[in-house]
Amino acid sequence: MASLSLKNISKVFPNGFIAVKDFSMDIADGEFIVFVGPSGCGKSTILRMIAGLEDITSGELYIGDCLVNDMEPQDRDVAMIFQNYVLYPNMSVYDNMAFGLKMRNMPRAEIDRVIHEMAGILDIESILDRKPKSLTGAQRQRVVMGRAMVRNPKVILLDEPLMNLDEKLRRQMREETKKVQEKTKDTIIYVTDDQTEAMTLGSRIVVMNDGVVQQIGTPEELYEKPVNKFVAGYMGTPQMNLFDARVEQEGNQAVLCFCERRVLLNEERSVPLLEGGYVGKEISCGVRPEDIHTDEAFITANPQNTVEAVVQVYEMLGAEVFLHFQVADIGFITRTGTESEARPGDVIRVCLDTKRVHLFDKATERTISNQ
């Protein structure tokens, strides 16, 4: 295991396309780091630069204390697992896992000890003598992980390894991958475009867009305190409701005006707007689905922040319901319980929890409320 340090890393392809722009980050030994962002944002390119499969245009990459920019991939002691992982079909699970160790001339007794120890962690001891074709997708995934981990590499890199699995299996493998990493304490860097996967797995998450890091933080930090509108809208399921509003002032409080409705902000949310010169200007606002309430108790306690809406879609998801509704021409979604009697076409009252509203500068899209 090892720490990593990426200092001002950039990647420019021969055609001039800038895939990664001035990326810097320190990764501690034993961290589980997840890179997330839309396709083409540069996250896999960073992974390939760490592995040595892509040249670094500028910047410095350290694995431990060693500068590895010009080091060959095989000399970096890095294990990489791709989307389409491959096992040797003519070998047993045991031999697949042992192959790399044999190439290193590890003593047979030590190989046997290491493989059985890892098989115990991964719960695959019962299938060590089986061939890959007889395994389930989850079992093959465990074997691939085990083959990488028994080498005891400095870093394990995973490039969307669960992409080809169905949703149920992905959920199961997310849980198992996290459990294994907590046991082994390996340094893992994981790439995905699935923000749920990122939130589930990462001790820290790197959100990227257009080759630029948007925010680095814990899942809680990204969800509760996004630094810009992109992170706010990208992280969370369902996505944050985003809309524009004009700021007015009422005494020492700010008021959000949209669709001829008025929502009064509390003092904490009002201060940066009033002191930042936003009165009379338009800003972008965001509110999570769980922070829009339909229950009478909340509405009665906050009548000044209640608006009428028309239900468009009733989406039943087991123990919870997503209500899609319109306020004038703006669409919103709220998360509520199955006790809700609202159905498409109904006019309902909804109330925004203004303590939880996120505010963004309309020009820069940077946060105003999460400074």
C-alpha positions as a printed Julia matrix, in Angstrom:
371×3 Matrix{Float64}:
   0.0     0.0     0.0
   1.12    3.57   -0.6
   0.04    7.18   -0.66
  -0.22    9.14   -3.9
   0.45   12.76   -4.72
  -0.72   14.34   -7.97
   0.73   17.81   -8.51
  -0.72   20.02  -11.27
  -1.35   17.04  -13.57
  -2.57   17.84  -17.11
  -3.22   15.73  -20.17
  -3.35   17.21  -23.67
  -3.84   14.83  -26.59
  -2.02   15.34  -29.94
  -5.16   16.83  -31.51
  -5.12   19.59  -28.88
  -7.96   18.22  -26.74
  -7.37   18.96  -23.05
  -8.63   15.92  -21.17
  -7.38   16.91  -17.7
  -6.56   20.43  -16.54
  -4.15   21.14  -13.69
  -5.32   18.41  -11.32
  -3.81   18.25   -7.82
  -4.63   15.9    -4.97
  -2.97   14.01   -2.13
  -4.31   10.51   -1.43
  -3.47    8.91    1.89
  -2.38    5.32    2.34
  -5.51    3.15    2.72
  -8.02    5.68    1.35
 -10.89    4.67   -0.91
 -11.11    7.49   -3.47
 -13.89    7.64   -6.06
 -13.74    9.75   -9.21
 -17.21   10.58  -10.53
 -18.55   12.69  -13.36
 -20.23   12.46  -16.76
 -18.68   10.53  -19.64
 -15.67   12.33  -21.1
 -14.94   14.38  -17.99
 -11.37   13.05  -17.64
 -11.75   10.67  -14.71
 -10.6     7.53  -16.57
  -7.72    9.48  -18.12
  -6.42   10.27  -14.64
  -6.65    6.6   -13.74
  -4.7     5.63  -16.85
  -2.02    8.22  -16.11
  -1.59    6.76  -12.61
  -1.3     3.29  -14.15
   1.2     4.52  -16.73
  -1.05    3.72  -19.69
  -1.22    7.42  -20.66
   1.69    9.85  -20.67
   1.44   12.88  -18.4
   1.67   16.1   -20.41
   2.66   18.22  -17.44
   2.79   17.92  -13.67
   4.23   15.34  -11.3
   2.88   12.02  -10.06
   4.29   10.42   -6.93
   3.48    6.94   -5.64
   4.82    6.93   -2.12
   7.99    9.02   -2.31
   8.82    7.96   -5.87
   8.28   10.21   -8.9
   6.8     7.84  -11.51
   6.14   10.08  -14.54
   8.64    8.2   -16.69
   8.33    4.82  -15.0
   6.98    1.89  -17.03
   3.54    0.53  -15.97
   4.95   -2.82  -14.84
   7.4    -1.07  -12.53
   4.8     1.02  -10.67
   3.38   -1.88   -8.63
  -0.18   -0.85   -9.48
  -3.07   -3.25  -10.14
  -5.81   -2.12  -12.53
  -9.23   -3.68  -13.05
 -11.15   -2.61  -16.16
 -14.84   -2.75  -17.1
 -14.32   -5.95  -19.07
 -12.24   -7.96  -16.66
 -10.82  -11.23  -18.0
 -10.0   -14.48  -16.23
  -7.96  -17.26  -17.79
 -10.72  -19.67  -18.87
  -8.56  -22.81  -18.75
  -7.36  -22.15  -15.19
  -9.11  -22.76  -11.89
  -9.94  -19.87   -9.6
  -6.93  -20.81   -7.48
  -4.57  -20.75  -10.47
  -6.03  -17.48  -11.75
  -5.26  -15.88   -8.41
  -1.86  -17.54   -8.16
  -0.66  -16.68  -11.66
   0.93  -13.31  -10.87
   2.53  -14.65   -7.69
   4.13  -17.54   -9.58
   5.56  -15.05  -12.09
   7.23  -13.34   -9.14
   8.72  -16.65   -8.02
   6.97  -16.57   -4.68
   7.45  -19.84   -2.73
   4.61  -22.3    -3.23
   3.76  -22.47    0.48
   3.53  -18.68    0.67
   1.32  -18.58   -2.44
  -1.01  -21.11   -0.85
  -1.19  -19.14    2.38
  -1.87  -15.81    0.65
  -4.56  -17.2    -1.66
  -6.46  -19.01    1.08
  -6.29  -15.92    3.29
  -7.7   -13.71    0.51
 -10.28  -16.33   -0.46
 -11.5   -16.25    3.13
 -11.87  -12.47    3.06
 -13.75  -12.65   -0.27
 -15.8   -15.71    0.7
 -14.68  -17.73   -2.33
 -12.87  -20.63   -0.64
 -15.54  -23.06   -1.83
 -14.94  -22.23   -5.52
 -11.13  -22.26   -5.67
 -11.1   -25.43   -7.79
 -13.76  -24.26  -10.27
 -13.25  -22.78  -13.75
 -14.47  -19.24  -14.59
 -17.26  -20.42  -16.93
 -19.05  -22.09  -14.01
 -19.06  -18.94  -11.86
 -21.74  -16.31  -11.4
 -21.02  -12.69  -12.26
 -20.56  -11.83   -8.58
 -18.14  -14.72   -8.08
 -16.08  -13.72  -11.12
 -15.92  -10.17   -9.8
 -14.61  -11.42   -6.44
 -11.98  -13.54   -8.15
 -10.77  -10.58  -10.2
 -10.55   -8.48   -7.04
  -8.72  -11.28   -5.27
  -6.23  -11.72   -8.12
  -5.37   -8.02   -7.86
  -5.21   -7.92   -4.07
  -3.01  -10.98   -3.48
  -0.19   -9.16   -5.26
  -0.31   -6.6    -2.43
   0.11   -3.72   -4.89
   0.76   -0.18   -3.75
  -2.48    1.0    -5.38
  -5.54   -0.74   -6.85
  -7.26    1.09   -9.71
 -10.81    0.18  -10.73
 -12.29    1.61  -13.94
 -16.1     1.19  -13.76
 -15.77   -2.51  -12.81
 -19.49   -2.95  -12.12
 -20.79   -1.36  -15.32
 -21.76   -4.65  -16.98
 -23.68   -6.04  -13.98
 -27.43   -5.71  -13.43
 -28.66   -3.31  -10.75
 -29.21   -5.95   -8.05
 -25.74   -7.41   -8.58
 -24.16   -3.94   -8.7
 -25.69   -3.13   -5.33
 -24.42   -6.4    -3.87
 -20.92   -5.89   -5.27
 -20.76   -2.3    -4.0
 -21.38   -3.58   -0.49
 -18.85   -6.39   -0.84
 -16.17   -4.14   -2.37
 -16.52   -1.73    0.54
 -16.36   -4.52    3.12
 -13.24   -6.01    1.52
 -11.45   -2.66    1.41
 -12.27   -2.02    5.07
 -10.65   -5.38    5.9
  -7.58   -5.1     3.67
  -6.99   -1.33    4.05
  -5.81   -1.2     0.44
  -5.42    2.15   -1.31
  -8.15    2.08   -3.94
  -9.0     4.59   -6.66
 -12.34    3.87   -8.28
 -13.86    5.5   -11.37
 -17.6     5.61  -12.06
 -20.26    7.82  -13.63
 -22.82    6.51  -11.11
 -23.1     9.02   -8.27
 -24.93    6.49   -6.07
 -21.92    4.19   -6.41
 -19.64    7.09   -5.53
 -21.63    8.05   -2.44
 -21.75    4.44   -1.25
 -18.09    3.59   -1.7
 -15.9     6.64   -1.34
 -14.22    7.87    1.82
 -13.64   10.92   -0.38
 -15.11   11.71   -3.78
 -13.63   13.72   -6.64
 -16.34   15.3    -8.82
 -15.11   16.2   -12.32
 -16.56   17.95  -15.34
 -14.83   18.89  -18.62
 -11.43   17.83  -17.31
 -11.64   20.11  -14.27
 -12.11   19.11  -10.63
 -15.31   20.66   -9.31
 -15.05   19.53   -5.69
 -13.21   17.02   -3.51
 -14.82   15.94   -0.25
 -16.6    13.3     1.78
 -20.02   12.12    0.56
 -21.63   14.21    3.29
 -19.74   17.36    2.28
 -20.67   17.01   -1.38
 -24.33   16.42   -0.58
 -24.77   19.03    2.14
 -22.33   21.72    0.98
 -21.84   21.62   -2.81
 -19.45   24.35   -3.92
 -21.24   25.02   -7.2
 -24.41   24.36   -9.16
 -22.9    21.45  -11.11
 -22.02   19.46   -7.98
 -25.39   20.28   -6.42
 -27.26   18.98   -9.45
 -25.04   15.96  -10.08
 -24.91   14.47   -6.58
 -28.12   13.04   -5.18
 -31.0    10.84   -6.33
 -33.4    12.22   -7.36
 -31.45   15.27   -8.44
 -31.72   18.58   -6.63
 -34.52   20.84   -7.82
 -32.91   23.88   -9.48
 -34.67   27.12  -10.38
 -33.98   30.85  -10.78
 -35.37   33.51   -8.46
 -35.11   37.27   -7.96
 -33.89   38.47   -4.57
 -35.88   41.1    -2.66
 -35.52   42.42    0.86
 -38.12   42.45    3.62
 -36.71   43.99    6.78
 -33.53   42.08    7.61
 -34.56   39.04    5.59
 -34.18   38.11    1.94
 -37.13   36.97   -0.16
 -36.91   34.66   -3.18
 -39.39   35.64   -5.88
 -40.23   33.16   -8.66
 -43.37   32.47  -10.71
 -45.15   35.26   -8.81
 -44.51   33.4    -5.55
 -42.51   34.65   -2.58
 -40.4    32.53   -0.22
 -38.94   34.14    2.9
 -35.43   33.05    3.85
 -34.19   32.77    7.42
 -31.42   35.07    8.68
 -28.59   32.59    8.03
 -29.54   32.26    4.37
 -30.4    35.98    4.06
 -27.09   37.45    5.26
 -24.88   36.45    2.28
 -27.53   37.71   -0.15
 -28.05   41.06    1.57
 -24.37   41.67    2.26
 -23.29   40.34   -1.13
 -25.31   42.88   -3.09
 -27.81   40.4    -4.55
 -30.96   42.38   -3.75
 -32.77   43.12   -7.02
 -30.74   40.49   -8.89
 -31.49   36.97  -10.1
 -29.74   33.99   -8.54
 -29.97   30.23   -9.0
 -31.57   28.23   -6.2
 -31.61   24.56   -5.32
 -33.65   22.43   -2.94
 -33.38   18.7    -2.34
 -36.56   16.61   -2.85
 -36.64   15.71    0.85
 -36.6    19.41    1.76
 -39.94   20.1     0.05
 -42.72   19.14    2.47
 -46.34   18.2     1.86
 -47.33   17.33    5.44
 -49.79   19.65    7.16
 -47.72   20.07   10.32
 -44.77   21.58    8.42
 -47.04   23.7     6.21
 -48.93   25.07    9.23
 -45.65   25.99   10.94
 -44.28   27.73    7.81
 -47.22   29.32    5.96
 -45.0    32.07    4.49
 -43.08   29.49    2.44
 -46.05   27.52    1.15
 -47.07   27.54   -2.52
 -49.71   25.77   -4.57
 -48.62   23.16   -7.11
 -50.16   20.76   -9.61
 -49.16   17.09   -9.39
 -47.88   15.69  -12.68
 -46.57   12.21  -11.78
 -47.03    9.89   -8.8
 -43.97    7.59   -8.64
 -44.32    4.73   -6.16
 -41.0     3.22   -5.01
 -41.89    0.81   -2.25
 -41.62    2.61    1.09
 -41.44    6.08   -0.47
 -43.1     8.14   -3.18
 -41.68   10.73   -5.56
 -44.24   13.39   -6.44
 -43.45   15.34   -9.61
 -45.29   18.66   -9.63
 -45.4    22.05  -11.36
 -45.31   25.52   -9.86
 -46.34   27.65  -12.83
 -43.91   26.5   -15.55
 -41.2    25.12  -13.23
 -41.03   21.4   -12.52
 -40.14   20.05   -9.08
 -39.92   16.69   -7.36
 -40.47   15.87   -3.7
 -39.81   12.73   -1.71
 -42.69   11.74    0.54
 -44.27    8.71    2.21
 -46.79    6.24    0.84
 -49.49    7.85    2.96
 -49.69   10.69    0.44
 -53.06   10.78   -1.3
 -51.97   13.22   -4.02
 -52.43   11.99   -7.58
 -51.78   13.46  -11.04
 -53.97   16.5   -11.67
 -54.44   17.33   -7.97
 -53.66   20.81   -6.69
 -51.59   20.5    -3.51
 -49.76   22.78   -1.12
 -46.01   22.34   -0.73
 -43.6    24.06    1.62
 -39.88   24.67    1.13
 -37.57   24.21    4.09
 -35.73   27.5     3.62
 -33.03   26.5     6.13
 -31.97   23.93    3.54
 -32.21   25.99    0.34
 -28.95   26.24   -1.63
 -28.11   29.55   -3.31
 -25.77   30.05   -6.29
 -24.43   33.09   -8.15
 -26.13   32.98  -11.54
 -23.06   34.12  -13.49
 -20.33   32.04  -11.81
 -22.6    29.22  -10.54
 -20.51   29.23   -7.34
 -22.24   28.76   -4.01
 -23.46   31.73   -2.02
 -24.97   29.78    0.88
 -22.25   27.19    1.6
 -19.26   29.46    2.16
